[in-house]
């Protein structure tokens, strides 16, 4: 199979590394200087320090070459294009694909400004064309190292799901298929916001593990309410792209969004926290969009609302936790 990965951040690079030993894989790098350095050093020193590329992985800064590599002219199911940019770049990347190729994206979030999920962006830009999302609990560094990982590929087109499984399923990377794109995308987006919340909580000296467990559990309830209101299925949120990704991102030391929360709890302003991080934390731009979509649907998301207020400087981290704890008691399975 011929695979093109568009975007050489940590996750795009890691997935290309996972595919290259079994498939003809080409990784497109936007910056020619970075592409040359990666090709010469045989690693991505910017995002995956010290992890060597498989010998078969090829690197290019030539976008036309990258697109031609996985052109739809190949036999059905024998080529795949993967968009590995942040959410902010998804619309541009999709719009530039003028053909009928099947496309998967890796980004997780709601588009800034429009509040659109990935599949909604695709419907607007490339209607009636096969598309899907690859998500699940996965730190790029562990995938690049070949550590055991399980993901879910979701699309309404079963042929694309089968293609994704063929491309990436291996002894170290287990792929499951799904048709609930809405649920998978909501899980992937909201868990980043909840990871910021958990980082804030864990960074406060008066909090503890009891509070963390409560926040993750109630956060999962928020995620499920929004996802079902948008058309997702409840069972999706108990799977890899829901509960699985939430637990990993909210508790793992490699989580960028959790790190942002920890820095905010330590008293850093948001801009300073993002500078310290040095990477994209999708939960930061997604938080306000998640809340806007929830409010439009009259879905109560108090944890998400608290995160937005902290990010906007309207609540301190201790005050945000105090406000959540002071909410009126209610049945656990209530709709809010």
C-alpha positions in Angstrom: 0.0 0.0 0.0 1.1 3.5 -0.7 0.6 5.9 2.2 1.2 9.7 2.3 1.2 11.5 5.7 0.8 15.2 5.4 2.4 16.9 8.4 5.5 16.0 10.4 4.6 16.9 13.9 5.0 14.3 16.6 1.9 12.3 15.8 2.2 12.4 12.0 5.8 11.4 12.2 5.1 8.6 14.6 2.3 7.1 12.5 4.5 7.3 9.4 7.2 5.4 11.3 4.7 2.8 12.3 3.5 2.2 8.8 6.9 2.3 6.9 8.2 -1.1 7.7 5.2 -2.7 6.0 4.1 -0.1 3.4 5.5 2.4 0.9 5.2 5.5 3.2 6.1 9.1 2.4 6.1 11.8 5.0 5.5 15.3 3.8 7.2 18.1 5.8 6.1 21.7 5.1 9.5 23.3 5.9 12.2 22.3 3.4 15.0 22.9 5.9 13.3 20.7 8.5 12.7 18.0 5.8 16.4 18.1 4.9 17.5 17.8 8.5 15.1 14.9 9.1 16.2 13.1 6.0 19.9 13.5 7.0 19.6 12.7 10.7 16.9 10.0 10.2 14.9 11.3 13.1 12.6 14.1 14.1 14.7 16.0 16.6 12.1 18.7 17.0 9.3 16.4 18.3 10.6 12.9 18.8 14.1 13.3 20.1 16.4 10.3 19.7 13.9 7.9 18.0 15.4 6.7 14.7 13.3 6.3 11.6 12.8 3.0 9.9 15.1 2.6 7.0 12.1 2.5 4.6 10.5 5.8 5.6 10.9 8.5 3.0 10.8 12.3 3.7 9.9 15.1 1.3 9.1 18.8 1.2 7.6 18.5 -2.3 3.8 18.5 -1.8 3.0 17.5 -5.4 5.3 14.5 -5.1 3.6 13.6 -1.8 0.1 13.8 -3.2 1.1 11.9 -6.3 2.5 9.1 -4.2 -0.9 8.2 -2.8 -3.0 9.3 -5.8 -6.4 7.7 -6.2 -5.4 6.2 -9.5 -4.0 3.3 -7.6 -6.2 0.2 -7.1 -9.0 0.7 -4.6 -7.7 0.2 -1.0 -4.1 0.4 -2.1 -3.5 4.1 -1.3 -4.2 6.3 1.6 -3.7 10.0 2.4 -3.4 11.0 6.1 -3.7 14.6 7.3 -1.6 15.1 10.4 -1.8 18.8 10.9 -3.4 20.5 13.9 -7.2 21.2 13.7 -6.5 24.7 12.5 -4.9 23.3 9.3 -7.5 20.7 8.4 -9.8 22.9 6.2 -6.8 24.1 4.1 -5.4 20.6 3.6 -8.8 19.2 2.6 -9.5 22.0 0.3 -6.2 21.5 -1.5 -7.1 17.9 -2.4 -9.0 18.3 -5.6 -9.4 14.6 -6.4 -11.5 11.8 -5.0 -8.9 10.2 -2.8 -9.8 8.7 0.5 -8.6 10.8 3.5 -8.0 10.2 7.2 -7.2 12.9 9.6 -5.5 12.7 13.0 -6.3 16.1 14.5 -8.7 16.3 17.5 -10.8 19.4 18.2 -13.5 21.8 17.1 -12.4 24.3 14.4 -11.8 27.8 15.9 -14.4 30.3 14.7 -16.9 27.8 13.2 -16.9 25.2 16.0 -17.0 22.5 13.4 -15.8 19.0 13.9 -13.5 17.4 11.3 -16.3 15.5 9.5 -18.3 18.8 9.3 -15.4 20.6 7.8 -15.0 17.7 5.3 -18.7 17.8 4.4 -18.4 21.5 3.6 -15.1 21.3 1.7 -15.2 17.8 0.0 -18.8 16.6 0.1 -19.6 13.0 -1.0 -16.0 11.9 -0.7 -14.6 9.2 1.5 -13.2 10.5 4.8 -12.5 9.3 8.3 -10.7 10.0 11.5 -8.1 8.0 13.4 -8.2 8.5 17.2 -7.7 6.8 20.5 -5.3 6.8 23.5 -1.9 7.4 22.0 1.2 9.4 22.9 3.2 9.8 19.7 6.5 9.0 21.5 5.3 5.6 22.5 3.9 4.8 19.0 7.3 5.9 17.5 9.1 3.6 19.9 6.9 0.7 18.9 5.2 0.4 22.3 1.8 -1.4 22.4 -1.1 0.9 21.4 -4.8 0.6 20.3 -6.6 3.0 18.1 -10.0 3.3 16.4 -10.5 4.3 12.7 -14.0 5.7 12.2 -15.8 6.4 8.9 -19.2 6.0 7.3 -17.4 4.2 4.5 -16.5 0.7 5.5 -14.0 0.5 2.7 -12.0 3.3 4.2 -12.1 1.7 7.6 -10.7 -1.5 6.1 -8.0 0.5 4.3 -7.0 2.1 7.6 -6.8 -1.3 9.3 -4.7 -2.7 6.5 -2.4 0.4 6.7 -1.7 0.5 10.4 -2.7 -2.7 12.2 0.5 -4.5 13.3 2.0 -6.4 16.2 2.4 -3.2 18.2 -0.4 -1.1 16.9 -3.9 -2.6 17.1 -6.7 -1.0 15.1 -10.4 -1.2 15.7 -13.0 0.0 13.2 -16.1 2.1 13.8 -18.8 4.0 11.9 -19.6 6.6 14.6 -17.4 9.5 13.4 -19.4 12.0 15.5 -18.7 10.1 18.8 -15.1 9.4 18.0 -14.4 13.1 17.1 -16.3 14.5 20.1 -14.3 12.1 22.4 -11.0 13.2 20.8 -11.9 16.9 21.2 -13.4 17.1 24.6 -10.8 14.9 26.3 -8.2 17.6 25.7 -10.3 20.2 27.5 -10.8 17.7 30.4 -7.1 17.0 30.5 -6.5 20.7 31.1 -9.0 20.6 34.0 -7.3 17.5 35.5 -3.9 19.2 35.2 -5.3 22.3 37.0 -6.7 20.0 39.7 -3.5 18.0 40.1 -1.5 21.2 40.4 -3.3 22.4 43.4 -1.8 21.3 46.7 -5.2 20.9 48.4 -6.5 18.5 45.8 -5.9 14.8 45.7 -6.6 11.5 43.9 -10.2 11.4 45.1 -10.8 14.7 43.3 -9.0 13.5 40.2 -11.2 10.4 39.9 -14.4 12.5 40.4 -13.4 15.0 37.8 -12.5 12.4 35.2 -15.7 10.5 35.8 -17.9 13.6 35.7 -16.0 14.8 32.7 -16.8 11.6 30.9 -20.5 12.3 31.6 -20.1 15.8 30.1 -18.4 14.4 27.0 -21.2 11.8 26.5 -24.0 14.3 26.9 -22.5 16.6 24.2 -21.6 13.7 21.9 -25.1 12.2 22.0 -26.7 15.7 21.5 -24.6 16.0 18.3 -25.6 12.5 17.1 -23.0 10.2 18.5 -23.7 6.9 20.2 -23.4 6.4 23.9 -21.3 3.2 23.6 -18.6 5.1 21.7 -17.7 7.1 24.8 -17.0 4.0 26.8 -14.4 3.0 24.1 -10.9 3.9 23.0 -11.7 7.3 21.7 -13.8 8.3 24.8 -12.9 6.8 28.1 -9.6 5.4 26.9 -8.2 8.7 25.5 -9.6 10.6 28.4 -7.8 8.5 31.0 -4.5 8.7 29.1 -4.6 12.4 28.4 -5.8 13.4 31.8 -3.3 11.4 33.7 -0.2 10.8 31.5 2.9 12.8 32.0 3.4 13.1 28.2 0.1 14.9 27.9 0.5 18.5 26.5 -3.0 19.5 27.7 -2.4 18.2 31.2 0.9 20.1 31.3 -0.9 23.3 30.4 -3.3 22.8 33.3 -0.4 22.1 35.7 1.4 25.3 34.6 -1.8 27.3 35.1 -2.2 25.9 38.6 1.4 27.0 39.3 0.4 30.5 38.5 1.7 30.9 35.0 -0.4 33.1 32.6 -1.8 31.2 29.6 0.6 32.7 27.1 3.6 31.9 29.3 2.3 28.3 29.8 2.0 27.8 26.0 5.5 29.2 25.5 6.9 26.8 28.1 5.1 23.9 26.5 6.5 24.6 23.0 3.9 22.4 21.3 0.3 22.7 20.2 -2.2 21.9 23.0 -5.5 21.4 21.1 -7.6 21.7 24.2 -6.8 25.4 24.5 -8.5 26.6 21.3 -11.1 23.8 21.5 -12.4 24.7 25.0 -14.4 27.8 23.9 -15.7 26.0 20.8 -16.8 23.0 22.9 -18.7 25.3 25.3 -20.3 27.2 22.5 -21.6 24.0 20.8 -22.9 22.7 24.2 -24.7 26.0 25.0 -26.3 26.0 21.6 -27.7 22.6 22.3 -28.6 23.4 25.9 -26.1 20.8 27.2 -24.7 21.5 30.6 -20.9 21.2 30.8 -19.8 22.8 34.1 -16.2 21.4 34.0 -15.7 22.7 30.4 -17.2 26.1 31.4 -14.7 26.3 34.4 -11.8 25.6 32.1 -12.9 28.3 29.7 -13.1 30.8 32.5 -9.6 29.9 33.7 -8.2 30.1 30.2 -9.8 33.5 29.7 -8.5 34.8 33.1 -12.0 35.2 34.6 -11.4 32.6 37.3 -8.3 31.5 39.2 -7.7 27.7 39.3 -8.6 27.4 43.1 -11.8 29.4 42.5 -12.7 27.2 39.5 -12.5 24.1 41.7 -14.4 25.7 44.5 -17.2 26.6 42.2 -17.5 23.1 40.8 -17.6 21.7 44.4 -20.3 24.1 45.4 -22.7 23.0 42.8 -26.1 21.8 44.0 -26.4 18.1 44.8 -28.3 16.0 42.2 -28.8 12.4 41.1 -25.6 11.0 39.5 -27.4 10.1 36.2 -29.2 13.4 35.9 -28.9 15.2 32.5 -26.7 17.9 34.0 
